Amino acid sequence: GQEQDVSRIIQALNECLAALPRQLLQDVCGIGVSGQMHGIMFWKTGQGCEWTEGGPSPVFEPGAVSHLVTWQDGRCSSGFLTSLPQPESHLSVASGFGCATIFWLLKNSPEFLKSYDAAGTIHDYVVAMLCGLPRSLMCDQNAASWGYFNTQSQSWNLEILRASGFPVHLLPDIAEAGSVAGRTSRAWFEIPQGTRVGVALGDLQASVYSCMAKRTDAVLNISTSVQLATSMPSGFQPAQTPDPAAPVTYFPYFDRTYLVVAASLNGGNVLATFVHTLVQWMADLGLEVEESTVYSCMIQAAAQQRDTCLTITPTVFGERHLPDQLASVTRISSSDLSLGHVTRALCRGIVQNLHSMLPFQQLKEWGVERVIGSGSALSRNEVLKQEVQRAFPFPVSFGQDVDAAVGAAVVMLQRNLNQRES
């Protein structure tokens, strides 16, 4: 499994707050929270944390809590997942999803579950502790990421779960994304008691919100992997049965709308693999070169090679909807074997692979007018930028950072603090 120590996460959060100027914290009038989706942790109501007032600033330390089981947890085998009841939801259930983890614990360590009476993502836990909530509260974005949640009715699949002996009392109450969960029950660092706290958001939705200025924008993020997301026209409803072979997923966004997301497992990691391979080849030839040197040389070579007939399907890491797919190189001619040709084809292949998952013409039909490009692999690779511009049938703007923390703050600001009670 993949577990993390909640105390260390909260310690890191406390260190971040301690590093902020005290004067600015005193002026905070709202707290937006977001975090990685799918994961789950458990706690005991009323004993979830201890507040320490003694130090320079009031802080909370986790109390009767479990470890966080993250989205990367692999304890649920495909055999185990197929044994679970079929959800009444448009999203299928995977290992690392909160409800799948509960099912696994129910089967393999039922005693563990008896120690706790509340559950949530790590960010739901933080909100519950800050506000002293009697029950765990979760927005539909995070609930959908756990599985067994129907986004149309905004409710858990309670009947299906109860029939399988699932401990439904652990499931959080549901609140609308962008709403207020409560107010801080105490001063937290220099942030005053009574400050509004938003219900915790999914990191994907908050990230997209941070840079998608208009509904007609699409957001492209290329870092280790690749995500392309845009919001669907209002009124759109996804098909109500999960399709594991579909290359795109629909996630709840805000105001009952959906984000359509094509998430490829092959992005900057493909370029890194190629660089690593070149360095390895050179080592085999008795030459030592730094990876950073190889990277800049190969981008330079590709920048001078404006076009190529070489075609690379770069899926060395497979895809979620095609887990067994491998990479391939076709249309190889003796004139297209330079480093420039291969690097240009690799960058083009990364963009074309995304296009095969979500055709860019389809975005146009949904009303998209602009693409906002971001992510570390895109910002430092001129050739990848050129290939993105070549592939999309509308303007692409670069340089805007996608940041979930900024998104959570902006949601809080726009939706709750602009309409403060008099």
C-alpha positions as CSV (number, residue, x, y, z in Angstrom):
1,G,0.0,0.0,0.0
2,Q,0.9,3.7,-0.1
3,E,0.4,5.4,3.2
4,Q,1.5,8.7,4.6
5,D,1.9,10.0,8.2
6,V,-0.8,12.6,8.8
7,S,1.3,14.2,11.6
8,R,4.1,15.0,9.2
9,I,1.6,16.5,6.7
10,I,0.1,18.8,9.3
11,Q,3.6,19.6,10.6
12,A,4.5,20.7,7.0
13,L,1.3,22.8,6.9
14,N,2.2,24.5,10.2
15,E,5.7,25.3,8.9
16,C,4.2,26.9,5.8
17,L,1.9,29.1,7.9
18,A,4.7,30.0,10.4
19,A,6.7,31.2,7.4
20,L,4.0,33.7,6.4
21,P,4.2,37.3,7.7
22,R,2.2,37.6,10.9
23,Q,0.7,40.9,9.9
24,L,-0.7,39.5,6.7
25,L,-2.2,36.5,8.6
26,Q,-4.1,38.9,10.9
27,D,-5.9,40.3,7.8
28,V,-7.0,37.0,6.4
29,C,-10.8,36.9,6.0
30,G,-11.3,33.5,4.4
31,I,-9.4,30.2,4.0
32,G,-9.7,28.2,0.8
33,V,-8.5,24.6,1.0
34,S,-7.7,22.0,-1.7
35,G,-5.8,18.7,-1.8
36,Q,-5.1,15.5,-3.7
37,M,-8.3,13.7,-4.6
38,H,-9.2,10.0,-4.0
39,G,-7.1,9.5,-0.8
40,I,-8.7,8.6,2.6
41,M,-7.9,8.9,6.3
42,F,-10.0,8.1,9.4
43,W,-10.4,9.9,12.8
44,K,-12.4,9.7,16.0
45,T,-15.0,12.5,16.3
46,G,-14.1,14.9,19.1
47,Q,-10.5,13.4,19.3
48,G,-9.3,14.2,15.8
49,C,-6.8,16.8,17.1
50,E,-5.2,18.6,20.0
51,W,-4.9,22.4,20.0
52,T,-1.8,23.8,21.7
53,E,-2.2,27.4,22.8
54,G,1.1,27.6,24.7
55,G,3.5,28.4,21.9
56,P,3.9,31.7,20.0
57,S,0.8,30.8,17.9
58,P,-2.2,28.4,18.4
59,V,-1.8,25.2,16.3
60,F,-3.5,21.8,16.1
61,E,-1.7,18.5,16.1
62,P,-3.4,15.3,14.9
63,G,-4.9,13.1,17.7
64,A,-6.8,9.9,17.2
65,V,-6.2,9.6,13.4
66,S,-5.1,6.9,11.0
67,H,-2.5,7.2,8.3
68,L,-3.5,8.7,5.0
69,V,-4.0,6.1,2.3
70,T,-3.2,8.0,-0.9
71,W,-4.5,7.8,-4.5
72,Q,-1.3,5.8,-5.4
73,D,-2.2,3.0,-3.1
74,G,-2.2,-0.3,-5.0
75,R,-3.6,-2.8,-2.4
76,C,-6.9,-3.4,-4.4
77,S,-6.0,-5.9,-7.1
78,S,-8.1,-5.9,-10.3
79,G,-9.6,-9.2,-9.1
80,F,-10.6,-7.5,-5.8
81,L,-12.1,-4.5,-7.7
82,T,-14.2,-6.8,-10.0
83,S,-15.6,-8.5,-6.8
84,L,-17.1,-5.1,-5.7
85,P,-20.7,-4.1,-6.4
86,Q,-21.2,-2.1,-9.6
87,P,-21.5,1.6,-8.7
88,E,-24.4,3.8,-9.7
89,S,-22.1,6.5,-11.1
90,H,-20.5,7.7,-14.3
91,L,-17.1,7.1,-12.7
92,S,-15.6,3.7,-12.2
93,V,-13.7,2.7,-9.0
94,A,-9.9,2.1,-8.9
95,S,-7.4,1.2,-6.3
96,G,-6.5,4.2,-4.1
97,F,-10.1,5.5,-4.3
98,G,-11.6,6.1,-0.8
99,C,-14.5,3.7,-1.0
100,A,-12.4,0.9,-2.5
101,T,-9.9,1.3,0.4
102,I,-12.8,1.0,2.9
103,F,-14.0,-2.2,1.1
104,W,-10.5,-3.6,1.3
105,L,-10.2,-2.8,5.0
106,L,-13.6,-4.2,5.7
107,K,-12.5,-7.5,4.2
108,N,-8.9,-7.6,5.4
109,S,-8.8,-5.7,8.7
110,P,-12.4,-5.1,10.0
111,E,-11.1,-4.4,13.5
112,F,-9.1,-1.3,12.2
113,L,-12.4,0.3,11.0
114,K,-14.0,-0.1,14.5
115,S,-11.5,2.4,16.0
116,Y,-12.9,5.3,14.0
117,D,-16.2,7.0,13.3
118,A,-15.2,9.7,10.7
119,A,-13.4,9.7,7.4
120,G,-12.4,12.1,4.7
121,T,-9.6,13.2,2.4
122,I,-6.7,14.9,4.2
123,H,-8.0,18.3,3.2
124,D,-11.5,17.5,4.5
125,Y,-9.9,16.6,7.8
126,V,-8.1,20.0,8.0
127,V,-11.4,21.8,7.4
128,A,-13.2,19.7,10.0
129,M,-10.4,20.4,12.6
130,L,-10.3,24.1,11.9
131,C,-14.0,24.5,12.2
132,G,-14.6,21.9,14.9
133,L,-17.2,20.2,12.7
134,P,-19.3,17.5,14.5
135,R,-19.3,15.5,11.2
136,S,-17.0,15.2,8.2
137,L,-18.0,17.4,5.3
138,M,-17.0,16.8,1.7
139,C,-17.8,18.5,-1.6
140,D,-19.0,16.6,-4.6
141,Q,-15.6,16.9,-6.3
142,N,-13.9,14.8,-3.6
143,A,-16.9,12.5,-3.1
144,A,-16.9,11.6,-6.8
145,S,-13.2,10.9,-6.5
146,W,-13.9,8.2,-3.9
147,G,-16.3,6.2,-6.1
148,Y,-19.9,5.2,-5.3
149,F,-21.2,8.7,-5.6
150,N,-23.9,9.9,-8.0
151,T,-23.1,13.4,-9.2
152,Q,-26.6,13.9,-10.7
153,S,-28.4,13.2,-7.4
154,Q,-25.5,14.5,-5.3
155,S,-25.6,11.5,-3.1
156,W,-23.7,8.3,-2.1
157,N,-24.9,4.9,-3.4
158,L,-26.2,4.1,0.1
159,E,-28.4,1.2,-0.9
160,I,-25.7,-0.6,-3.0
161,L,-23.2,0.0,-0.2
162,R,-25.4,-1.1,2.7
163,A,-26.3,-4.3,0.8
164,S,-22.6,-5.2,0.8
165,G,-22.1,-4.5,4.5
166,F,-20.2,-1.2,3.9
167,P,-19.9,1.0,7.0
168,V,-21.9,3.9,5.5
169,H,-21.7,5.9,8.8
170,L,-18.1,6.7,7.8
171,L,-19.2,8.6,4.7
172,P,-19.0,12.4,5.0
173,D,-22.0,14.7,4.5
174,I,-22.1,16.5,1.1
175,A,-21.7,20.2,0.5
176,E,-21.6,22.2,-2.7
177,A,-18.1,23.0,-4.0
178,G,-17.4,26.7,-3.5
179,S,-19.6,26.9,-0.3
180,V,-18.5,27.7,3.2
181,A,-17.9,24.7,5.5
182,G,-17.9,26.8,8.7
183,R,-15.7,29.3,10.7
184,T,-12.5,28.7,12.5
185,S,-13.4,27.6,16.1
186,R,-10.1,29.2,17.4
187,A,-7.4,31.5,16.3
188,W,-5.0,29.6,14.1
189,F,-1.5,31.2,14.0
190,E,-2.5,34.9,13.5
191,I,-5.7,34.1,11.6
192,P,-8.6,35.3,13.8
193,Q,-11.2,33.0,15.3
194,G,-14.5,33.1,13.3
195,T,-12.7,33.3,9.9
196,R,-14.7,31.5,7.1
197,V,-13.3,28.3,5.8
198,G,-14.4,26.9,2.4
199,V,-15.4,23.3,2.0
200,A,-12.2,21.5,0.7
201,L,-11.9,21.3,-3.1
202,G,-10.3,18.8,-5.4
203,D,-6.7,19.7,-6.6
204,L,-7.6,19.3,-10.2
205,Q,-10.6,21.6,-10.1
206,A,-8.8,24.2,-8.0
207,S,-5.8,24.1,-10.4
208,V,-8.0,24.6,-13.5
209,Y,-9.9,27.4,-11.7
210,S,-6.7,29.2,-11.0
211,C,-6.0,30.0,-14.6
212,M,-9.2,29.4,-16.6
213,A,-10.4,32.9,-16.8
214,K,-13.4,32.2,-19.1
215,R,-15.6,29.2,-19.8
216,T,-14.3,29.3,-23.4
217,D,-10.7,28.6,-22.2
218,A,-9.1,25.1,-22.1
219,V,-6.2,24.4,-19.8
220,L,-3.2,22.3,-21.0
221,N,-0.7,21.2,-18.4
222,I,2.4,19.3,-19.4
223,S,4.7,18.4,-16.6
224,T,5.6,14.7,-15.8
225,S,2.3,13.7,-17.3
226,V,-0.3,15.7,-19.4
227,Q,-3.7,17.0,-18.6
228,L,-6.1,18.8,-21.0
229,A,-9.2,20.1,-19.4
230,T,-12.1,22.4,-20.2
231,S,-15.6,22.9,-18.7
232,M,-18.5,21.4,-20.5
233,P,-21.5,23.5,-21.6
234,S,-24.0,23.9,-18.7
235,G,-26.7,21.3,-18.8
236,F,-24.3,18.6,-20.0
237,Q,-24.7,15.2,-18.1
238,P,-22.3,12.3,-18.6
239,A,-23.6,8.8,-19.4
240,Q,-24.5,7.2,-16.1
241,T,-22.5,4.0,-16.5
242,P,-18.7,4.0,-16.3
243,D,-16.7,3.2,-19.4
244,P,-13.1,2.2,-18.4
245,A,-12.1,2.2,-22.1
246,A,-13.0,5.9,-22.6
247,P,-10.0,8.1,-23.0
248,V,-11.6,11.1,-21.3
249,T,-13.2,11.5,-17.8
250,Y,-15.9,13.9,-16.6
251,F,-15.3,15.4,-13.2
252,P,-17.7,17.6,-11.2
253,Y,-16.6,21.2,-11.4
254,F,-18.6,24.2,-10.0
255,D,-22.3,25.1,-10.2
256,R,-23.3,21.6,-11.3
257,T,-21.1,21.7,-14.4
258,Y,-18.4,19.2,-15.4
259,L,-14.8,19.4,-16.4
260,V,-13.9,17.1,-19.3
261,V,-10.3,15.9,-18.8
262,A,-8.0,13.9,-21.0
263,A,-5.2,12.8,-18.7
264,S,-2.2,11.1,-20.5
265,L,0.4,9.2,-18.5
266,N,3.0,10.3,-21.1
267,G,4.5,13.8,-21.0
268,G,7.7,15.2,-19.7
269,N,8.5,11.7,-18.3
270,V,8.9,10.5,-21.9
271,L,11.5,13.2,-22.7
272,A,13.2,12.3,-19.4
273,T,13.3,8.6,-20.4
274,F,14.8,9.5,-23.8
275,V,17.5,11.7,-22.2
276,H,18.3,9.0,-19.7
277,T,18.6,6.5,-22.6
278,L,21.0,8.7,-24.5
279,V,23.1,9.2,-21.4
280,Q,23.1,5.5,-20.8
281,W,24.1,4.8,-24.5
282,M,27.0,7.2,-24.2
283,A,28.1,5.6,-20.9
284,D,28.1,2.3,-22.7
285,L,30.4,4.0,-25.3
286,G,32.7,5.1,-22.6
287,L,31.6,8.8,-22.6
288,E,30.2,10.7,-19.6
289,V,27.7,13.5,-20.2
290,E,25.3,15.3,-17.8
291,E,21.6,14.8,-18.4
292,S,21.0,18.6,-18.4
293,T,23.6,19.0,-21.2
294,V,21.9,16.3,-23.3
295,Y,18.5,17.9,-22.7
296,S,19.5,21.4,-23.9
297,C,21.5,20.1,-26.9
298,M,18.5,18.0,-28.1
299,I,16.0,20.8,-27.7
300,Q,18.4,23.1,-29.7
301,A,18.8,20.5,-32.4
302,A,15.0,20.0,-32.7
303,A,14.5,23.8,-32.8
304,Q,16.6,23.9,-36.0
305,Q,14.7,21.0,-37.4
306,R,11.3,22.6,-38.1
307,D,9.6,19.5,-39.6
308,T,10.0,15.7,-39.8
309,C,8.3,12.7,-41.4
310,L,9.3,10.5,-38.5
311,T,6.3,9.4,-36.4
312,I,6.7,8.5,-32.7
313,T,3.8,7.1,-30.6
314,P,5.4,8.0,-27.2
315,T,3.3,5.8,-24.9
316,V,6.1,4.1,-23.1
317,F,4.0,4.3,-19.9
318,G,0.8,3.0,-21.4
319,E,-2.5,4.9,-20.8
320,R,-5.2,4.4,-18.1
321,H,-7.7,3.4,-20.9
322,L,-5.0,1.3,-22.7
323,P,-2.8,-0.1,-20.0
324,D,-1.0,-2.5,-22.3
325,Q,-0.1,0.0,-25.0
326,L,3.6,0.4,-25.7
327,A,5.5,3.1,-27.7
328,S,6.5,2.8,-31.4
329,V,8.5,4.6,-34.1
330,T,7.3,4.5,-37.7
331,R,8.2,6.1,-41.1
332,I,11.9,5.8,-40.4
333,S,14.0,6.9,-43.4
334,S,17.8,7.4,-43.4
335,S,17.4,11.2,-43.7
336,D,15.2,11.4,-40.6
337,L,17.6,9.9,-38.1
338,S,19.3,13.0,-36.7
339,L,18.9,14.0,-33.0
340,G,16.8,17.0,-34.2
341,H,14.4,14.8,-36.2
342,V,13.9,12.3,-33.3
343,T,13.4,15.0,-30.7
344,R,11.0,17.0,-32.9
345,A,9.0,13.7,-33.6
346,L,9.0,12.9,-29.9
347,C,7.6,16.3,-28.9
348,R,5.0,16.1,-31.7
349,G,4.1,12.6,-30.6
350,I,3.3,13.7,-27.1
351,V,0.9,16.3,-28.4
352,Q,-0.6,14.0,-31.0
353,N,-1.2,11.3,-28.4
354,L,-3.2,13.8,-26.4
355,H,-5.1,14.7,-29.6
356,S,-6.0,11.0,-30.1
357,M,-7.6,11.0,-26.6
358,L,-9.5,14.3,-27.0
359,P,-9.6,15.6,-30.6
360,F,-8.9,19.3,-30.6
361,Q,-11.7,19.9,-33.2
362,Q,-14.1,18.6,-30.5
363,L,-13.0,21.4,-28.2
364,K,-14.0,23.9,-30.9
365,E,-17.4,22.4,-31.1
366,W,-17.8,22.8,-27.3
367,G,-17.0,26.5,-27.7
368,V,-13.4,26.6,-26.7
369,E,-11.6,29.7,-28.1
370,R,-8.2,29.7,-26.4
371,V,-5.8,27.2,-24.8
372,I,-3.8,28.2,-21.7
373,G,-0.5,26.2,-21.6
374,S,1.3,25.5,-18.4
375,G,3.6,23.1,-16.6
376,S,7.3,22.5,-16.2
377,A,7.9,20.4,-19.3
378,L,6.2,23.0,-21.5
379,S,7.7,26.1,-20.0
380,R,11.3,24.9,-20.6
381,N,10.8,23.4,-24.0
382,E,10.4,25.7,-27.0
383,V,9.9,22.8,-29.4
384,L,7.0,21.4,-27.4
385,K,5.5,24.9,-27.4
386,Q,5.7,25.0,-31.2
387,E,4.1,21.6,-31.5
388,V,1.2,22.7,-29.2
389,Q,0.7,25.8,-31.3
390,R,0.8,23.8,-34.5
391,A,-1.8,21.2,-33.2
392,F,-4.5,23.5,-31.8
393,P,-6.9,25.3,-34.1
394,F,-7.0,28.4,-31.8
395,P,-4.6,30.7,-29.9
396,V,-2.4,29.3,-27.2
397,S,-1.1,31.5,-24.4
398,F,1.8,30.4,-22.3
399,G,3.3,31.4,-19.0
400,Q,0.4,31.2,-16.7
401,D,1.0,28.9,-13.7
402,V,-1.6,26.4,-12.7
403,D,-1.7,26.4,-8.9
404,A,-4.3,24.6,-6.8
405,A,-3.7,26.8,-3.7
406,V,-4.3,30.0,-5.8
407,G,-7.5,28.4,-7.3
408,A,-8.8,27.6,-3.8
409,A,-8.2,31.1,-2.6
410,V,-9.8,32.7,-5.7
411,V,-12.9,30.4,-5.3
412,M,-13.2,31.6,-1.7
413,L,-12.8,35.2,-2.7
414,Q,-15.1,35.3,-5.6
415,R,-17.9,33.1,-4.2
416,N,-18.0,33.9,-0.5
417,L,-16.2,37.1,0.4
418,N,-17.6,39.4,-2.4
419,Q,-21.1,38.7,-0.9
420,R,-20.3,39.1,2.8
421,E,-23.3,39.5,5.1
422,S,-23.7,43.1,6.2
